[in-house]
Amino acid sequence: NAGTEADVYISVYGERGDTGSRQLLRSQKPKKFLKGQTDIFAVEAVHLGCLYKIVIGHNGLGSGDGWFLDKVVIKDPITDLDYTFLCHRWLDQGQDDGNIARELPVTDASMLPGRQELELKREK
């Protein structure tokens, strides 16, 4: 029961702004968000520069809406950089802390150490 049939949304944040909330619609797999599966989506947006966080979640609808998210990797086609956002948590009203959305900072500290410090200070 680690997959979800709910609608999944992502917002990507970079030094030049953010994408706003975008639904992840068409995976390269026939059925998306299955347990143990890697899904690949194309999200069109203006170039955001260096990425520093994402917000990802779902609408909580559908049978088996709870979802265990391992990680998100965003590949920037312009700079050819990969940005990894680790989660390793449930997005489920009945599991973990009950949240169905997570804010995830970029995990590679060498990418944007100053920006990450700023974000962490804002959170505190």
C-alpha positions as CSV (number, residue, x, y, z in Angstrom):
1,N,0.0,0.0,0.0
2,A,2.9,2.4,-0.6
3,G,1.6,3.7,-3.9
4,T,-1.3,6.1,-4.5
5,E,-4.1,6.7,-6.8
6,A,-4.6,10.3,-5.7
7,D,-3.6,13.3,-7.8
8,V,0.0,14.3,-7.1
9,Y,1.1,18.0,-7.3
10,I,4.6,19.5,-7.2
11,S,5.9,23.1,-6.9
12,V,9.6,23.7,-7.8
13,Y,11.5,26.6,-6.3
14,G,14.7,28.1,-7.7
15,E,16.7,31.3,-7.5
16,R,14.5,32.9,-10.2
17,G,11.1,32.0,-8.9
18,D,8.9,29.0,-8.8
19,T,6.6,26.9,-11.0
20,G,3.5,27.2,-8.9
21,S,1.5,24.0,-8.2
22,R,1.7,21.5,-11.1
23,Q,-0.2,18.2,-11.3
24,L,2.0,15.3,-12.3
25,L,-0.1,13.9,-15.1
26,R,1.6,11.7,-17.7
27,S,4.3,9.3,-16.5
28,Q,6.3,7.3,-18.9
29,K,4.8,4.2,-17.2
30,P,1.2,3.0,-17.9
31,K,0.2,3.3,-14.2
32,K,1.8,5.9,-12.1
33,F,2.9,6.0,-8.4
34,L,3.0,2.3,-7.8
35,K,5.1,0.8,-4.9
36,G,8.8,0.5,-5.9
37,Q,8.3,2.2,-9.2
38,T,10.2,5.1,-10.6
39,D,8.0,7.5,-12.6
40,I,9.3,10.1,-15.0
41,F,7.4,13.3,-15.8
42,A,8.2,16.3,-18.0
43,V,7.3,19.6,-16.4
44,E,7.6,22.7,-18.6
45,A,8.6,25.9,-16.9
46,V,10.8,28.9,-17.4
47,H,14.4,28.3,-16.3
48,L,14.4,28.8,-12.5
49,G,18.2,28.8,-12.1
50,C,19.6,26.8,-9.2
51,L,16.8,24.8,-7.4
52,Y,16.6,24.8,-3.7
53,K,13.3,23.2,-2.7
54,I,10.1,21.5,-3.8
55,V,6.7,21.1,-2.3
56,I,5.1,17.8,-3.2
57,G,1.8,16.3,-2.1
58,H,-1.5,14.9,-3.2
59,N,-5.2,15.7,-2.9
60,G,-6.0,12.7,-0.6
61,L,-8.7,11.4,-2.9
62,G,-9.2,7.9,-4.2
63,S,-8.8,4.4,-2.6
64,G,-5.4,3.9,-1.1
65,D,-4.5,7.6,-1.3
66,G,-1.6,7.2,1.2
67,W,1.8,7.3,-0.5
68,F,5.4,6.5,0.6
69,L,7.7,8.8,-1.3
70,D,11.4,7.9,-1.4
71,K,12.8,10.8,-3.3
72,V,12.4,13.2,-6.2
73,V,15.2,13.8,-8.8
74,I,14.8,16.8,-11.1
75,K,17.0,16.9,-14.2
76,D,17.6,20.4,-15.6
77,P,17.9,20.0,-19.4
78,I,19.6,23.4,-19.7
79,T,22.5,23.0,-17.2
80,D,22.5,19.1,-17.3
81,L,22.4,19.2,-13.4
82,D,20.4,16.7,-11.3
83,Y,18.8,18.0,-8.1
84,T,17.8,15.4,-5.5
85,F,15.2,15.9,-2.9
86,L,15.1,13.1,-0.3
87,C,11.8,12.3,1.5
88,H,11.7,8.7,2.8
89,R,8.3,9.4,4.5
90,W,4.6,8.8,4.1
91,L,2.2,11.3,2.6
92,D,-0.8,9.9,4.3
93,Q,-3.4,11.2,6.8
94,G,-3.3,7.9,8.6
95,Q,0.5,7.3,8.8
96,D,3.6,9.1,10.1
97,D,2.6,12.7,11.0
98,G,-0.6,12.8,8.9
99,N,0.7,15.3,6.3
100,I,-0.2,14.7,2.7
101,A,2.3,17.3,1.4
102,R,6.0,17.8,2.2
103,E,8.5,20.6,1.7
104,L,11.8,19.1,0.7
105,P,15.1,21.0,0.5
106,V,17.7,20.0,-2.1
107,T,19.9,17.4,-0.5
108,D,23.2,18.2,-2.2
109,A,24.7,20.8,0.1
110,S,27.4,21.8,-2.4
111,M,24.7,23.2,-4.8
112,L,23.3,26.1,-2.7
113,P,24.8,26.1,0.8
114,G,24.0,29.8,1.3
115,R,20.4,29.5,0.1
116,Q,19.8,26.4,2.2
117,E,21.1,28.2,5.3
118,L,18.7,31.1,4.6
119,E,15.8,28.7,4.2
120,L,16.6,26.9,7.4
121,K,16.8,30.2,9.3
122,R,13.4,31.3,7.9
123,E,11.9,28.0,9.1
124,K,13.2,28.6,12.6
